[in-house]
């Protein structure tokens, strides 16, 4: 039995290991994890920039936190991979004040404006007699495809894929997946234009 399987099968060992990684009910890694463990588990691309001093990069070694080459994560950002991987591709830009809670994948050339929220899971609430904070999470993930951009102050919900080269208008709430080469706006977010490769024009729908 491998180490990972042993941790999963023995709740006592798992509880001890998790206590060593972060304090109980505090989803932020201990300083020794941030300084001496995470660098060996997470990938960092050439010329990437993470403005850590003014951000909360709350990432753990048991899930991926990969940042591609020439990617930029701006100040006052919060990133947490405790529930699932956070993968940020080459030439991505994460705008000031953005919150990314994995699982979230941003593919090459994609980006967010300021104060965008990307949450890859929801708290379970099926049992109305129990606090949702202790119920099983509903993990669906978010994917932002190549060269797509999510406008400032937008919210993208779990289970959504935003297609290649989409433009999501500022302040949108994206509840369903958006097809590639679309302009979408509003709450709930709806497609208002799509790119026609034959005419090379964004056409109203």
Buried (B, 14 or more C-beta within 10 A) or exposed (E): EEEEEEBEEEEEEEEEEBEEBBEEEEEBBBEEBBEEBBEEBBEBBEEBEBBEEEBEBBBBBEBBBBBBBBBBBBEBBBBBBBBBBBBBBBBBBBBBBBBBBBBBBBBBBBBBBBBBBBBBBBEBEEEEEEEBEEEEBEBBBBBBBBBBBBBBBBBBBBBBBBBBBBBBBBBBBBBEEBEBBBBBBBEEBBBBBBBEEEEEEBEEE
